[in-house]
Amino acid sequence: MPLPLNKLPFYQKLASVLVSLIAIGYLVILGKEILSPLIFSCLFSILLLPLASFMERRFGFRRGLASILAILLLVTFISSIIYFVGMQISDLADDWPQFKIQLNSSLASIQHWIAFKFHINSYKQLTFLKSAASKALDSGTTVLGTTIISLSSFILFLIFTFIYTLFLLTFRRLIMNFLISVFLEENSIVVHDIVEKVQQILRKYIIGLFIEMCIVSVVVFIAFWAFGIKYAALLAIITGLLNIIPYIGIFSAMLISFLITFATAAATGKLFLVVVTLVITHLVDSNILLPGIVGSKVKINPLITVLGVVLGEMIWGISGMFLSIPVIAVLKIIFDRVESLKPWGVLLGEEEKTARLKTIQPKVELDSTVVIKSDN
């Protein structure tokens, strides 16, 4: 007769946990093409559920029609953002001659600096650059083919995401009944509480991220416009979108903004203004906006946040970086409501002040007892 899990030796428990983690990780990587759009569709369906329910109650629409209209509104909103960004990028292409002039001037300065510091003449530098350029041109066909495949994969990803969102909104009661019935009857209340809490937390989290993105975009646009930075609207939108990725997105936005400003600005002082603006925006966002708007919805400590973003990028790439925080938030909700998993919920969450006070309080009482005994 096999022993219960809690009575197994430590090395057997550890081996079971490691094998389970490896198996789950392998299945998650293998099922990226299915799981990634499915998780995005879960987020979209949770976000659109109040709108679809409102149209069903207010206008008497059928559930399928209300779901389709809600998805069409979301598609229209996303398409308008993509169209605006595309128009700005097409205008940016007009500055390509100026970018070449800036690049040639900077390369000439770099060549002189290398020749002065490392005693490598311009001829050897040009030979190395021509060799690198020829290799890049040889692989140009491969890069072009990869770009086309990536674009087609992204379009298919969006199509399947919206299809899954439609099905989740339409058959939401069926899915809810399945989740409740798949567990034991005495656990139905806990399951229902977890599902409701997940919907509430994720909906507030998505709305909080959108508000934060809008505030960051507006602040960056006003600052860039005041400093005379070209394509301020495009850079502001890029900063707001990339700012969704914790800690890493703002530095990516800073690099993109620096390169675009370098290509379009005649004064090098504007590059300094771009960096200072984004650094100040990041500090204000991390210490004021993020804790006040998003942090109150999803309380995850910064260490787990960074590890989740890095692990998500390793598993699913860019989509994994965006999905890491919502997935960790769902896991924390589940861990907090399952007795045997509560320590993991404590690990994912933030340290509370009440917990620190409780650990200090017994020591104070002990010290007072010692003082009383010594007096006696």
C-alpha positions in Angstrom: 0.0 0.0 0.0 1.6 3.4 -1.0 2.3 5.9 1.7 0.4 9.2 1.8 2.2 12.2 0.3 2.7 13.9 3.6 4.5 10.8 5.0 6.9 10.3 2.1 10.6 11.0 2.7 11.9 14.5 1.8 13.9 13.4 -1.2 10.8 11.6 -2.7 8.7 14.8 -2.2 11.5 16.9 -3.8 11.8 14.5 -6.7 8.0 14.6 -7.3 7.9 18.4 -7.2 10.8 18.7 -9.6 9.4 16.1 -12.1 6.0 17.8 -11.9 7.6 21.3 -12.6 9.6 20.0 -15.5 6.6 18.3 -17.0 4.4 21.3 -16.6 7.1 23.6 -18.0 7.6 21.3 -21.0 3.8 21.2 -21.7 3.5 25.0 -21.4 6.3 25.5 -23.9 4.9 22.9 -26.2 1.3 24.3 -26.0 2.3 28.0 -26.6 0.3 28.3 -29.9 -2.9 27.2 -28.0 -2.3 28.5 -24.5 -1.0 32.0 -25.3 -4.1 33.2 -27.3 -6.4 31.4 -24.9 -5.0 33.2 -21.9 -5.2 36.6 -23.7 -8.8 35.7 -24.6 -9.6 35.0 -21.0 -8.3 38.5 -20.1 -10.4 40.1 -22.9 -13.5 38.1 -21.9 -13.2 39.1 -18.3 -12.7 42.8 -19.4 -15.7 42.7 -21.8 -18.1 40.7 -19.5 -19.7 43.7 -17.9 -20.2 45.4 -21.3 -21.8 42.2 -22.8 -24.0 41.7 -19.7 -25.1 45.3 -19.8 -26.2 45.0 -23.5 -28.1 41.8 -22.6 -30.0 43.4 -19.7 -30.5 46.9 -21.2 -31.3 46.1 -24.8 -32.4 42.5 -24.6 -29.7 41.2 -26.9 -29.0 37.5 -27.1 -25.7 36.4 -25.5 -24.0 35.7 -28.8 -25.0 39.0 -30.3 -23.9 41.0 -27.2 -20.6 39.2 -27.2 -20.0 39.9 -30.9 -20.8 43.7 -30.4 -18.5 43.9 -27.4 -15.6 42.2 -29.3 -16.2 44.6 -32.3 -15.9 47.6 -30.0 -12.6 46.2 -28.6 -11.3 45.5 -32.2 -12.2 49.0 -33.2 -10.4 50.5 -30.3 -7.2 48.4 -30.9 -7.4 49.1 -34.7 -7.6 52.9 -34.1 -4.4 52.7 -32.0 -2.6 50.6 -34.6 -3.7 52.9 -37.4 -2.5 56.0 -35.6 0.9 54.4 -34.8 1.2 53.2 -38.4 0.6 56.8 -39.7 3.2 58.1 -37.4 5.7 55.5 -38.5 5.0 56.3 -42.2 5.8 60.0 -41.4 8.9 58.9 -39.7 10.1 57.2 -42.9 10.2 60.6 -44.5 13.1 61.5 -42.2 15.3 58.7 -43.5 17.7 61.1 -45.4 18.2 63.1 -42.3 18.9 59.9 -40.3 21.6 58.9 -42.8 23.3 62.3 -42.4 23.2 62.0 -38.7 24.5 58.4 -38.8 27.3 59.3 -41.2 28.4 62.2 -39.0 28.3 60.0 -35.9 30.2 57.2 -37.6 32.9 59.7 -38.7 33.3 60.9 -35.1 33.4 57.3 -33.8 36.1 56.4 -36.4 38.3 59.3 -35.3 37.9 58.3 -31.7 38.7 54.7 -32.4 41.7 55.7 -34.4 42.9 58.0 -31.6 42.3 55.6 -28.7 43.1 52.1 -30.3 45.4 53.1 -33.2 43.2 51.4 -35.8 43.2 53.4 -39.0 40.1 54.2 -41.0 40.9 51.7 -43.8 40.8 48.7 -41.4 37.6 50.0 -39.8 35.9 50.3 -43.3 37.1 46.8 -44.2 35.5 45.4 -41.1 32.2 47.3 -41.7 32.0 46.2 -45.4 32.5 42.5 -44.3 29.8 42.8 -41.7 27.5 44.6 -44.2 28.0 41.8 -46.8 27.1 39.1 -44.3 24.0 41.0 -43.3 23.0 41.3 -47.0 23.6 37.6 -47.5 21.2 36.8 -44.7 18.7 39.5 -45.8 16.4 37.0 -47.6 16.2 34.8 -44.5 15.4 37.9 -42.3 12.7 39.0 -44.8 11.1 35.5 -44.8 11.2 35.4 -41.0 9.5 38.8 -40.8 6.7 37.7 -43.2 6.2 34.5 -41.2 6.1 36.4 -37.9 3.6 38.9 -39.3 1.3 36.1 -40.5 1.6 34.3 -37.2 0.7 37.6 -35.4 -2.4 38.0 -37.5 -3.5 34.4 -36.9 -2.8 34.9 -33.2 -5.2 37.9 -33.1 -7.9 36.0 -35.1 -7.8 33.0 -32.7 -7.7 35.3 -29.7 -10.9 37.0 -30.7 -12.6 33.7 -31.6 -11.7 32.3 -28.2 -13.0 35.5 -26.5 -16.3 35.1 -28.4 -16.7 31.5 -27.2 -15.7 32.3 -23.6 -18.3 35.1 -23.4 -21.0 33.0 -25.1 -20.5 29.8 -23.0 -19.4 31.4 -19.8 -22.2 29.8 -17.7 -21.3 26.4 -19.1 -17.6 26.9 -18.2 -18.6 28.1 -14.7 -20.8 25.0 -14.2 -17.9 22.8 -15.3 -15.5 24.3 -12.9 -17.8 23.9 -10.0 -18.9 20.3 -10.9 -15.3 19.1 -11.6 -14.5 19.4 -7.8 -16.1 17.8 -4.8 -19.4 19.3 -3.7 -17.9 20.6 -0.4 -15.4 22.6 -2.4 -18.0 24.3 -4.6 -18.1 27.4 -2.5 -14.3 27.8 -2.5 -14.2 27.3 -6.3 -17.0 29.8 -6.9 -15.2 32.3 -4.6 -11.9 31.8 -6.5 -13.6 32.3 -9.9 -15.3 35.5 -8.7 -12.2 36.8 -7.1 -10.1 36.1 -10.2 -12.6 38.0 -12.4 -12.7 41.0 -10.0 -8.9 41.2 -9.5 -8.0 40.8 -13.2 -10.7 43.3 -14.4 -9.4 45.9 -11.9 -5.9 45.1 -12.9 -6.5 45.5 -16.6 -8.4 48.8 -16.1 -5.7 50.0 -13.8 -3.0 49.2 -16.4 -5.0 51.1 -19.0 -5.3 54.1 -16.8 -1.6 54.0 -15.9 -0.8 53.7 -19.7 -2.9 56.7 -20.5 -1.4 58.9 -17.8 2.1 58.0 -18.7 1.4 58.6 -22.4 -0.1 62.0 -21.8 2.7 63.1 -19.4 5.4 62.0 -21.9 3.6 63.7 -24.8 3.3 67.0 -23.0 6.9 66.9 -21.9 8.2 66.0 -25.4 5.9 68.5 -27.1 7.2 71.3 -24.7 10.8 70.3 -25.4 10.2 70.4 -29.2 10.9 66.6 -29.6 9.7 65.4 -33.0 7.1 62.7 -33.2 6.1 63.3 -29.5 2.8 61.5 -29.9 4.4 58.4 -31.4 7.0 58.2 -28.7 4.4 58.8 -26.0 2.3 55.9 -27.2 5.3 53.6 -27.5 6.3 54.6 -23.9 2.8 54.0 -22.6 2.5 50.6 -24.3 5.9 49.3 -23.3 5.5 50.6 -19.7 3.0 47.7 -19.2 6.0 45.4 -18.9 7.4 46.0 -15.4 10.9 47.4 -15.0 12.0 46.4 -18.5 9.5 48.2 -20.7 10.6 51.7 -19.7 14.2 51.0 -20.7 13.1 49.6 -24.1 11.0 52.8 -24.6 14.0 54.9 -23.6 16.2 53.2 -26.2 13.6 53.6 -29.0 12.9 57.2 -28.1 16.7 57.9 -28.0 17.3 56.4 -31.5 14.3 58.2 -33.1 15.3 61.5 -31.5 18.9 61.0 -32.6 17.7 60.4 -36.2 15.4 63.5 -36.3 16.9 66.1 -33.9 19.7 68.4 -34.9 20.6 69.4 -31.3 22.2 66.7 -29.2 20.8 68.4 -26.0 17.4 67.0 -26.9 18.7 63.5 -26.4 19.5 64.4 -22.8 16.0 65.8 -22.3 14.5 62.6 -23.6 16.5 60.4 -21.1 15.7 62.8 -18.2 12.0 62.9 -19.0 11.7 59.1 -19.2 13.7 58.6 -16.0 11.6 61.0 -14.0 8.4 59.6 -15.5 9.6 56.1 -14.5 10.3 57.2 -10.9 7.0 58.9 -10.5 5.2 55.9 -12.1 6.9 53.3 -10.0 6.5 55.2 -6.6 3.1 56.9 -7.1 1.1 55.7 -10.0 1.9 52.0 -9.9 1.3 51.5 -6.2 -1.8 53.7 -6.2 -3.6 52.4 -9.3 -2.3 48.9 -10.1 -0.5 47.9 -6.8 -3.8 48.0 -4.8 -5.3 45.5 -7.2 -2.5 42.9 -7.5 -0.2 42.8 -4.5 2.9 40.9 -5.8 6.4 41.7 -4.4 8.9 43.1 -6.8 11.2 40.1 -6.7 8.5 37.8 -8.0 7.5 40.4 -10.5 10.9 40.6 -12.1 11.4 36.8 -12.0 8.0 36.3 -13.5 8.7 38.7 -16.4 12.1 37.1 -17.1 10.6 33.6 -16.9 7.7 34.6 -19.1 10.1 35.9 -21.8 12.1 32.7 -21.6 9.0 30.5 -22.1 6.8 32.5 -24.5 8.8 35.6 -25.6 7.1 39.0 -25.6 3.6 37.6 -25.0 4.9 35.8 -21.9 6.2 39.1 -20.5 2.8 40.6 -20.8 1.0 37.6 -19.4 3.4 36.9 -16.5 1.8 39.3 -13.9 -1.9 38.3 -14.5 -0.9 34.6 -14.3 1.0 35.2 -11.1 -2.0 37.1 -9.7 -4.3 34.2 -10.5 -1.9 31.7 -8.8 -1.7 33.9 -5.7 -5.5 34.0 -5.5 -5.6 30.2 -5.7 -2.8 29.8 -3.2 -4.4 32.1 -0.7 -7.6 30.0 -0.7 -6.2 26.5 -0.6 -4.9 25.6 2.9 -2.0 23.5 1.8 -0.8 26.2 -0.7 -1.0 29.3 1.6 2.8 29.5 2.2 3.3 30.0 -1.5 0.7 32.7 -1.5 2.7 34.5 1.2 5.8 34.1 -0.9 4.2 35.7 -3.9 2.6 38.6 -2.0 4.0 41.7 -0.3 5.2 41.9 3.3 2.4 43.4 5.4 3.1 45.8 8.3 0.7 43.9 10.5 2.7 40.8 10.1 5.9 42.6 11.2 4.1 44.0 14.2 3.0 40.6 15.3 6.5 39.3 15.2 7.8 42.2 17.3 4.9 42.1 19.8 5.9 38.9 21.6 9.4 40.1 22.1 8.1 43.3 23.8 6.0 41.2 26.1 8.8 38.9 26.9 11.1 41.9 27.7 8.5 43.4 30.1 8.1 40.0 31.8 11.9 39.8 32.4 11.8 43.4 33.8 9.0 42.5 36.2 10.8 39.4 37.4 14.0 41.2 38.0 12.2 43.9 40.0 10.7 41.2 42.2 
